[in-house]
């Protein structure tokens, strides 16, 4: 899954929000306000979103799902496999 596809959006923000974007841009040495918005979104996702909603979590789940497991029919059979 590729989550790095760039999309273009037109947004309406007030003067205070624009000022905040400029502050973030200056503080982190970003080239433009788009990078400010991206950084703010990244910080938000890392801080407030549940792990199962994060793209990297879904990617990890898909990787685990592709791994080959040990087939067993029941817990007794699995215990025999584990204990040798």
C-alpha positions in Angstrom: 0.0 0.0 0.0 1.4 3.4 -1.0 0.3 6.3 1.2 2.8 8.8 -0.3 0.5 9.9 -3.2 0.3 13.7 -3.3 -3.1 15.3 -3.5 -3.8 19.0 -4.0 -6.4 20.8 -1.9 -7.7 24.3 -1.7 -8.6 25.2 1.9 -10.0 28.3 3.6 -8.3 29.4 6.8 -8.5 32.5 8.8 -5.6 34.9 9.5 -4.7 33.3 12.8 -4.5 29.8 11.3 -2.4 31.3 8.4 -0.1 32.8 11.0 0.3 29.5 12.8 1.2 27.8 9.5 3.9 30.5 9.0 5.2 29.9 12.5 5.4 26.2 12.0 7.1 26.8 8.6 9.7 29.1 10.1 10.3 27.0 13.2 11.0 23.8 11.3 12.7 25.4 8.3 10.0 24.2 5.8 9.8 25.4 2.2 6.1 26.2 2.1 2.8 26.0 4.0 1.9 22.7 2.4 4.8 21.2 4.3 3.5 22.9 7.5 0.1 21.3 7.0 1.7 17.9 6.3 3.8 18.2 9.5 0.9 19.2 11.6 -1.1 16.3 10.2 1.7 13.9 10.9 2.1 15.1 14.5 -1.7 14.8 15.0 -1.8 11.3 13.7 1.1 10.1 15.8 -0.3 11.7 19.0 -4.0 11.3 18.7 -5.1 8.6 16.3 -5.6 5.1 17.5 -2.9 2.7 16.3 -5.3 0.7 14.1 -6.1 3.9 12.2 -2.5 4.7 11.3 -1.3 3.6 7.8 1.9 2.1 9.1 -0.2 -0.1 11.5 -2.3 -1.4 8.5 0.9 -2.0 6.6 2.3 -4.0 9.5 -0.9 -6.1 9.7 -0.8 -6.8 6.0 2.9 -8.0 6.4 1.9 -10.3 9.2 -1.0 -11.6 7.2 1.4 -12.6 4.4 3.7 -14.5 6.7 3.6 -18.3 6.5 2.4 -19.8 9.8 2.5 -23.2 11.4 -0.7 -25.2 10.5 -2.5 -26.9 13.3 -6.0 -28.3 13.9 -6.4 -27.7 17.6 -4.6 -26.5 20.7 -3.4 -30.0 21.6 -1.7 -30.3 18.2 -0.2 -26.8 18.6 1.2 -27.7 22.0 2.9 -30.8 20.5 4.5 -28.7 17.8 5.7 -26.1 20.3 7.0 -28.5 22.9 8.6 -30.8 20.3 
